[in-house]
């Protein structure tokens, strides 16, 4: 182990390795900032070009891309309310609110620092758990997955504290939309309305980008003005002061970012969940643990910290099942799996036994790349934040073109652009009637996993619900979900009694 670490560190001093890291950072940040692209597209584009390249150098290139995409995607999420990648959607809620009140540079610096501590936390978890990965991964079967999904869905109630009913309705709408398309379980097409396009379901990227980005473009184009809602000529914005404030915001909250890093790495370990689940779950756990949950969604720096830290930490966790069993922990890792095979390595015991230097190269590369990414992000934040001062009528057409081009390039299907437009109009109408879009996104993302886990659990137990009670992890998760629902209700009842007694 120490020898493999030493070899990976030694190669970091090689100019070629540093060049690969820098190239990966620039590519990842660019692809992350373009809505609809992200790390999957970036890794897919560079994958054929690494054939014949030195495996360690290729790993550094992949590490640079994976570590910088998250921060790149957070920039349009903060400044334009347009998530660069689907997991950055959780950053929109507080990041855009901060940009509207002239704190865009502070929000960007919080994101940069959160990405840094998240990457370090995820790498530390990966190194610590490499010897223990097998029992952890195999401990999660269908009942445990279902319990985890239920716990995530229950968090919907906390996404819309001002109106829990509309929040739950939004979650239900998201669940129903996730059922569209072909069902492998029932071997039938559902709710496709005769359209071949919907056979594979509603595609994630066009739906999420349209729901958040296009709907917001409609909203603030109709509103006019700029992202910053006050006149900057009357109140001079101290961009550089905001950078230092953003750094302090993260460093002064070690409990929050350590908890978020642990959540992100833990979600990453479980194959199939991905960054969206990690970011949203961390966001809602942070909302529950804070003393002022009503400030979430209104420009609370902790919202950005929780989402971005977990989003970056999940890469380290997702690397564990990928290298140990060939089970990609995320879509990014599925591309990385192909990269290992391309370079003549089969993930599993042989990779852990003979190519540990490549694994450590990825981990150390992710950390160094994130240091570069965060450093560049902090330096560029004052200039990036000035985009929030530009009139919306200038920004909207440019962003809309990026959204359409990015959406089209994912699958080169013009109907994806139509889907993004339709999702945008739908999202705009939901906004107008007070339905929180975040609950729709959560239901849509977690719906397929909930259905699959439920069916598999029923098949294993011959239709008996006792499987969720006899499995300890599933029972703990379901009890946690029940407590999450009951505790606020009990608290409200007690407060109501206290008010009546005082009256």
TAJO-V232937 format. One record per residue. RES is the residue in one letter. SS is DSSP state (h for helix, s for strand, l for the rest). Layout:
BEGIN
RES;SS
RES;SS
END
This chain:
BEGIN
X;l
X;h
X;h
X;h
X;h
X;h
X;h
X;h
X;h
X;h
X;h
X;h
X;l
X;l
X;h
X;h
X;h
X;h
X;h
X;h
X;h
X;h
X;h
X;h
X;h
X;h
X;h
X;h
X;h
X;h
X;h
X;h
X;h
X;l
X;l
X;l
X;l
X;l
X;h
X;h
X;h
X;h
X;h
X;h
X;h
X;h
X;h
X;h
X;h
X;h
X;l
X;l
X;l
X;l
X;h
X;h
X;h
X;h
X;h
X;h
X;h
X;h
X;h
X;h
X;h
X;h
X;h
X;h
X;h
X;h
X;h
X;h
X;h
X;h
X;h
X;h
X;h
X;h
X;h
X;h
X;l
X;l
X;l
X;l
X;l
X;h
X;h
X;h
X;h
X;h
X;h
X;h
X;h
X;h
X;h
X;h
X;h
X;h
X;h
X;h
X;l
X;l
X;l
X;h
X;h
X;h
X;h
X;h
X;h
X;h
X;h
X;h
X;h
X;h
X;h
X;h
X;h
X;h
X;h
X;h
X;h
X;h
X;h
X;h
X;h
X;h
X;h
X;h
X;h
X;h
X;h
X;h
X;h
X;h
X;h
X;h
X;h
X;h
X;l
X;l
X;l
X;h
X;h
X;h
X;h
X;h
X;h
X;h
X;h
X;h
X;h
X;h
X;h
X;h
X;l
X;h
X;h
X;h
X;h
X;l
X;l
X;l
X;l
X;h
X;h
X;h
X;h
X;h
X;h
X;h
X;h
X;h
X;h
X;h
X;h
X;h
X;h
X;h
X;l
X;l
X;s
X;s
X;s
X;l
X;l
X;l
X;l
X;s
X;s
X;s
X;l
X;l
X;l
X;l
X;l
X;h
X;h
X;h
X;h
X;h
X;l
X;l
X;l
X;h
X;h
X;h
X;h
X;h
X;h
X;h
X;h
X;h
X;h
X;h
X;h
X;h
X;h
X;h
X;h
X;h
X;h
X;h
X;h
X;l
X;l
X;s
X;l
X;l
X;l
X;l
X;l
X;l
X;l
X;l
X;l
X;l
X;l
X;l
X;h
X;h
X;h
X;h
X;h
X;h
X;h
X;h
X;h
X;h
X;h
X;h
X;h
X;l
X;l
X;h
X;h
X;h
X;h
X;h
X;h
X;h
X;h
X;h
X;h
X;h
X;h
X;h
X;h
X;h
X;h
X;l
X;l
X;l
X;l
X;h
X;h
X;h
X;h
X;h
X;h
X;h
X;h
X;h
X;h
X;h
X;h
X;h
X;h
X;h
X;h
X;l
X;l
X;l
X;h
X;h
X;h
X;l
X;l
X;l
X;l
X;l
X;h
X;h
X;h
X;h
X;h
X;h
X;h
X;h
X;h
X;h
X;h
X;h
X;h
X;h
X;h
X;h
X;h
X;h
X;h
X;h
X;h
X;h
X;h
X;h
X;h
X;l
X;l
X;l
X;l
X;l
X;h
X;h
X;h
X;h
X;h
X;h
X;h
X;h
X;h
X;h
X;h
X;h
X;l
X;l
X;l
X;l
X;l
X;l
X;h
X;h
X;h
X;h
X;h
X;h
X;l
X;h
X;h
X;h
X;h
X;h
X;h
X;h
X;h
X;h
X;h
X;h
X;h
X;h
X;h
X;h
X;h
X;h
X;h
X;h
X;h
X;h
X;h
X;h
X;h
X;h
X;h
X;h
X;h
X;h
X;h
X;h
X;h
X;h
X;h
X;l
X;s
X;h
X;h
X;h
X;h
X;h
X;h
X;h
X;h
X;h
X;h
X;h
X;h
X;h
X;h
X;h
X;h
X;h
X;h
X;h
X;h
X;l
X;l
X;h
X;h
X;h
X;h
X;h
X;h
X;h
X;h
X;h
X;h
X;h
X;h
X;h
X;h
X;h
X;h
X;h
X;h
X;h
X;l
X;l
X;l
X;l
X;h
X;h
X;h
X;h
X;h
X;h
X;h
X;h
X;h
X;h
X;h
X;h
X;h
X;h
X;h
X;h
X;h
X;h
X;h
X;h
X;h
X;h
X;h
X;h
X;l
X;l
X;l
X;l
X;l
X;l
X;h
X;h
X;h
X;h
X;l
X;h
X;h
X;h
X;h
X;h
X;h
X;h
X;h
X;h
X;h
X;h
X;h
X;h
X;h
X;h
X;h
X;h
X;h
X;h
X;h
X;h
X;h
X;h
X;h
X;h
X;h
X;h
X;h
X;h
X;h
X;h
X;l
END
